Structure formats: structure tokens, C-alpha cells
Amino acid sequence: MTVQISRIRVTALAAVAVLALGVSGCAVSDDNYSVSTPDVANQPQGVQDPAQLPEATRPDESCEPLKSYDPSGSKSSDDIKRIVDAGVLKVGVDQTTNLMGYRDPASGNMKGFDVAIAREIAKELLGDEDKIQFVTMNSKGRIPALKERKVDLVVRTMTMNCDRWKDIGFSAEYYTAHQRVLVPSSASDDIDDLKGEKVCAAEDSTSLNRIRDDLKAKPVSAREWTDCMILLQQGDVAAMSTDDTILAGMAAQDPNTKVIGKDLSDEPYGIGANKEDVGLIKFVNKTLEDMGDDGTWGDIYGEYLEEPLGKGKQPKPKYGRKE
């Protein structure tokens, strides 16, 4: 089951038709009359050039952002009882990122690494992986959706950092991504050549500051990663930069692109929850541990990410956060 709360993007191409006026069956023309084609914006909606950058220029490490709550298999907390009584787990996901969260065009079902992780949590919590309601959202909508309880969890390539811990809670790290750069296949392999060029990332993402600080490039933001891909394909930006998980999916879809450069950063993914739902976070942490012990995490990684990214392993969790 999927609820769409993100906008549906439509790219429209405009054409101008010149109509000849007939008088008494004869066409009449005026050599002094001309029609000019209007300028039509073909960029996706919501593009910011230059981008509005997140407040924090560098991640604040003072809170130990990878440290989550001790795991527990208990279902006795009020936050879990609320979900059990509803009979469905509401999870915020992406539906536009190949390999991580996307809608299978053949079946119409949600698929991807993040989606599969969410289904495992639903199975452990409610006994059925299909007792889940996917709520699709963009990067900017993740934290508001949790704070306003539009969803119970967010599993959407979400980097854990101290700034976000002020607003929401996180599970233990379930995947470590790395920020890299995607360019046209004809472009230079040297990321230093992007200095002063326009580089796109999703709005409100941690990638934007690194585009400015590490690449010395001009950050441009868009609502979705697929919008950045459109800008790259149209030549409106020289590159896009985000996590290697996302870029791998983009490169697989468009062979005229390539991933270049070294890792710009480590991006530890956590599963987001409302700050007050500590019992739910503890249960998620127990589920992630069990997925590592029985090989489920490895099976999901092998299905979606091993071919483009090579062998991977589940991050070692860090616990001990106080309630």
C-alpha cells in the first residue's frame, strides 16, 4: 500500500501552432505579422540555483551520532502498541531512486534495499511484511513527516548526524554509504575540474555543503535526485553529487554517465523515528541485529547493491544512548 505525499513531476514540452485564417475559402497572409516562440521553462519544479544550504556547514560530532538505544524485542511500549492496534506500519520511503527505493514498472510494487529493510521490520513487528503502508516523500519531507506522525519510521537513505538527532531519533546504523560524484561519460575523471562549476544535490541533503566546501563548486538543489539527473542530462549542471548507493542506480539507468573521484565522506544511514518513540527504536535495533545474525541483511544487500558496489557488510551497531 502506498500513499503519495510528494508531488508528481511532469515535464511539459510546449509547441506553437500558427493558424491560417480563411476568408471566403481563401488563405490570407500578412507579411508584417510574425509569431515568436515563447520561452518555456524545461527545468523540474523547485530547482534552486544557487541552492539554499543547510545551516550546519560541518557535521557536529559532539552527540556521538551513531550511538542509538540498546536493542529490545519487547512490544510493550505505548508507541509499539499504537502500531499493533492499527495493524499497519507506516514507513516513509523513496520511490524515485533505483536500487534503494523505487516502484517496479512491471508489478507496480515498491522495491529496493531500503524497502526490503522496511518490510523485514513490519514482518517482525506485525507478523506479515505486507502489513506496511509506504508513504513516498522527498528528502526535505522526512523529518517533518516523523515529527507530525504522518509515518512511524523513515527508511530513506537518511544520514545520521547530531543536527538531526535534535529533531528525531535514529536506529543503529544499518548501512554506510559514501558521497561521490556522477558526471557525463565524456567528462573528465578529475573531480578538481568541477571547481567553479554547478553541481546538483537534493534539497536539505548533507551533500550540498560538501559540494561547496570539498569540490569548491556551485551547489544547485532540486526536490528529487531524479531532478538532478534531468539537469545533468540537459547540461544545466556539470555533475551531481550524493551517496554512492544513489549514484549507482543512476549510472545503471543511464550508461552515458559515470561515477568519478574518491569518497568525499562516509554517510551512515539510520532509520528515523519520532524522538519520543524510544521503544520502537529499540525494537528496530533488535530486528537489525537479527537480520545480521540470520543472514537476511546480506541477502538483501546481495540482491540490490552487490553488483554495482561490490561486496558489503552490515555496520557494527553502537548502543548506549540514554533515554
C-alpha positions in Angstrom: 0.0 0.0 0.0 1.5 3.3 -1.0 0.4 6.9 -0.2 1.8 9.6 -2.4 2.6 12.8 -0.5 5.4 14.1 -2.8 4.5 16.0 -5.9 4.2 14.3 -9.2 6.7 15.8 -11.6 5.5 16.5 -15.1 7.9 17.8 -17.7 6.0 19.5 -20.5 7.2 20.4 -23.9 5.4 23.4 -25.5 4.7 23.9 -29.2 3.4 26.9 -31.0 0.8 26.3 -33.8 0.3 29.1 -36.4 -3.2 29.0 -37.8 -4.0 30.4 -41.2 -7.3 32.4 -41.3 -9.6 31.7 -44.2 -11.8 34.3 -45.8 -14.3 33.2 -48.4 -12.3 29.9 -48.8 -9.0 31.7 -49.5 -6.0 31.9 -47.1 -4.9 35.4 -46.2 -1.4 36.1 -45.0 0.2 39.3 -43.6 4.0 39.6 -44.2 4.2 42.1 -41.4 2.8 39.6 -38.8 5.2 37.3 -37.0 4.8 34.7 -34.2 7.6 34.3 -31.7 8.0 31.0 -29.8 7.6 31.8 -26.1 10.3 30.9 -23.6 9.3 27.7 -21.8 11.0 26.5 -18.7 12.0 22.9 -19.1 13.7 22.6 -15.7 12.0 20.5 -13.0 10.0 22.4 -10.5 11.6 23.5 -7.3 15.2 23.9 -8.6 17.3 26.4 -6.5 20.3 27.9 -8.3 22.1 28.8 -6.2 21.0 26.3 -3.6 19.9 27.2 -0.1 22.4 25.3 2.1 21.6 23.5 5.4 22.6 25.6 8.4 25.4 23.3 9.6 28.5 23.6 7.5 30.1 20.6 9.1 28.5 17.7 11.0 28.5 18.2 14.7 30.1 15.1 16.2 29.6 16.1 19.9 26.5 13.9 20.3 28.0 10.6 19.1 25.6 10.4 16.1 26.0 6.7 15.6 25.1 5.8 19.1 21.5 4.5 19.4 19.4 2.9 22.1 20.0 -0.7 23.4 18.1 -3.2 21.4 14.9 -4.9 22.8 12.4 -7.3 21.4 9.7 -6.0 23.7 6.4 -4.9 22.3 5.0 -3.4 25.5 5.7 0.3 24.9 2.9 2.6 24.0 4.4 3.6 20.7 4.5 -0.1 19.6 1.1 -0.8 20.9 -0.3 2.1 18.8 1.1 0.4 15.7 0.0 -3.1 16.6 -3.6 -1.8 17.3 -3.6 0.0 13.9 -2.4 -3.3 12.3 -0.1 -1.5 9.9 3.4 0.1 9.9 3.6 3.4 8.1 7.0 3.9 6.6 8.4 6.9 4.7 10.4 5.8 1.6 11.6 7.0 -1.7 10.0 5.8 -5.0 12.4 7.5 -7.4 15.8 6.0 -6.6 16.8 2.9 -8.5 18.2 0.1 -6.2 17.2 1.9 -2.9 13.5 2.7 -3.2 11.6 2.6 -6.4 8.3 1.3 -8.0 8.8 -1.8 -10.1 7.3 -0.8 -13.5 6.2 -4.4 -14.2 4.4 -5.1 -11.0 3.8 -1.7 -9.6 5.2 -2.9 -6.2 7.7 -0.9 -4.2 11.2 -2.5 -4.3 14.8 -1.7 -3.3 17.3 -2.1 -0.5 15.5 0.4 1.9 12.1 -1.0 1.0 13.2 -4.5 1.8 14.6 -3.4 5.2 11.3 -1.8 6.0 9.4 -5.0 5.1 11.5 -7.0 7.5 10.7 -4.6 10.3 6.9 -5.0 9.5 7.3 -8.7 9.5 8.9 -8.8 12.9 6.5 -6.3 14.4 3.2 -7.4 12.9 3.9 -10.9 11.6 3.5 -10.0 8.0 5.8 -8.0 5.7 2.7 -6.8 3.8 1.2 -5.0 6.8 3.0 -1.9 5.7 1.9 1.4 4.3 4.6 3.1 2.2 4.4 6.9 2.2 6.6 8.3 -0.6 8.4 11.5 0.2 11.4 13.6 -0.9 14.5 14.3 1.3 13.1 17.5 2.7 9.9 15.8 3.9 11.5 13.1 6.0 11.9 14.9 9.4 8.5 16.8 9.2 6.7 13.6 8.5 8.2 12.0 11.6 7.6 15.0 13.9 4.0 15.3 12.7 3.5 11.5 13.0 2.5 11.1 9.4 4.7 8.0 9.4 6.1 5.7 12.1 9.5 5.3 10.5 11.5 6.7 7.7 13.8 4.3 5.7 15.1 6.6 3.0 18.9 6.9 2.7 19.0 9.2 5.7 22.4 10.2 7.1 22.7 10.2 10.9 24.1 13.4 12.4 23.8 15.5 15.6 21.7 18.2 14.0 19.0 15.7 13.0 19.1 14.0 16.4 17.8 17.2 17.8 14.6 16.7 16.0 14.1 12.9 15.6 15.5 9.6 16.8 17.6 7.1 14.9 18.1 3.3 14.9 21.6 2.0 14.9 23.4 2.4 11.6 22.1 -0.1 9.0 24.3 0.9 6.0 27.4 3.0 5.4 27.3 4.9 2.1 29.9 7.3 0.7 29.4 10.6 -1.1 30.8 10.6 -4.7 30.2 12.4 -8.0 28.3 11.5 -11.2 29.2 13.2 -14.5 28.6 12.6 -18.2 30.8 9.7 -19.6 32.5 12.2 -21.8 33.6 14.4 -18.9 37.0 14.4 -17.1 37.7 11.9 -14.4 39.3 14.5 -12.3 36.9 16.0 -9.7 39.2 19.0 -9.4 37.9 20.1 -12.8 34.5 20.7 -11.2 35.8 23.7 -9.3 33.5 26.7 -10.0 31.0 24.5 -11.9 27.4 23.9 -11.0 26.8 20.6 -9.2 23.4 19.4 -8.1 22.1 17.6 -5.0 18.7 17.1 -3.4 17.4 20.0 -1.2 18.1 19.7 2.5 20.7 17.0 2.0 24.1 16.8 3.6 25.7 16.7 0.2 25.1 20.4 -0.6 27.7 21.7 1.9 30.4 19.3 0.6 29.8 20.4 -2.9 30.7 23.9 -1.8 33.4 23.1 0.7 35.1 20.0 -0.8 34.6 20.4 -4.5 34.7 24.2 -4.5 31.8 24.0 -6.8 28.5 25.9 -7.0 25.7 24.0 -5.3 22.3 23.7 -7.1 19.4 21.9 -5.4 16.4 20.0 -6.6 13.5 18.3 -4.9 14.4 14.8 -6.1 17.6 13.1 -7.2 15.9 12.3 -10.4 15.5 16.0 -11.0 19.3 16.4 -10.6 19.7 13.7 -13.2 17.4 15.6 -15.6 19.6 18.8 -15.0 22.7 16.8 -15.7 21.3 15.2 -18.9 20.2 18.6 -20.1 23.6 20.2 -19.5 22.3 22.6 -16.9 24.8 21.3 -14.3 28.2 19.7 -14.8 27.7 17.0 -12.2 25.5 15.7 -9.4 26.9 14.5 -6.1 25.3 12.3 -3.4 25.7 8.9 -1.9 27.2 6.1 -4.0 24.1 4.0 -3.5 22.0 6.6 -5.3 24.6 7.3 -8.0 25.0 3.6 -8.7 21.3 3.4 -9.5 21.5 6.5 -11.7 24.5 5.1 -13.7 22.7 1.8 -14.2 19.8 3.7 -15.8 21.9 5.9 -18.0 25.1 4.4 -19.5 26.1 7.8 -20.7 27.1 8.7 -17.1 29.9 7.6 -14.8 30.9 7.8 -11.2 34.2 9.5 -10.6 36.6 10.5 -7.8 37.3 9.3 -4.3 34.8 9.1 -1.4 34.1 12.6 -0.2 32.6 11.4 3.1 31.1 8.5 5.0 27.3 8.6 5.1 25.9 6.4 7.9 22.3 5.6 7.3 19.9 5.3 10.2 16.2 4.5 10.3 14.4 7.6 11.5 11.6 7.7 14.1 9.8 10.2 16.2 12.0 11.4 19.0 9.6 10.1 21.7 9.3 6.5 20.2 12.2 5.0 22.0 10.5 1.6 22.4 10.0 1.4 18.6 13.7 2.4 18.0 14.8 -0.3 20.4 12.7 -2.9 18.6 14.1 -1.8 15.2 17.6 -2.2 16.6 16.8 -5.8 17.7 15.4 -6.5 14.2 18.5 -5.2 12.6 20.7 -7.4 14.8 18.6 -10.4 14.0 18.9 -9.7 10.3 22.7 -9.7 10.6 22.7 -12.9 12.6 20.4 -14.9 10.3 21.9 -13.5 7.0 18.9 -11.6 5.9 20.8 -8.3 5.7 23.4 -9.9 3.5 20.7 -11.4 1.2 19.1 -8.0 0.7 22.4 -6.4 0.0 23.3 -9.1 -2.5 20.0 -8.6 -4.3 20.2 -4.9 -4.8 23.7 -3.5 -4.1 26.5 -6.1 -4.5 26.7 -6.0 -8.3 27.2 -2.2 -8.6 29.0 -1.6 -5.4 30.9 -4.8 -4.7 30.8 -6.9 -1.5 29.5 -5.2 1.6 28.9 -5.9 5.2 26.4 -4.7 7.8 27.9 -1.9 10.1 28.7 -2.8 13.6 26.0 -1.1 15.8 26.8 1.3 18.6 24.5 1.5 21.6 24.3 3.2 25.0 22.2 6.3 24.2 20.3 7.5 27.3 16.6 8.0 27.2 
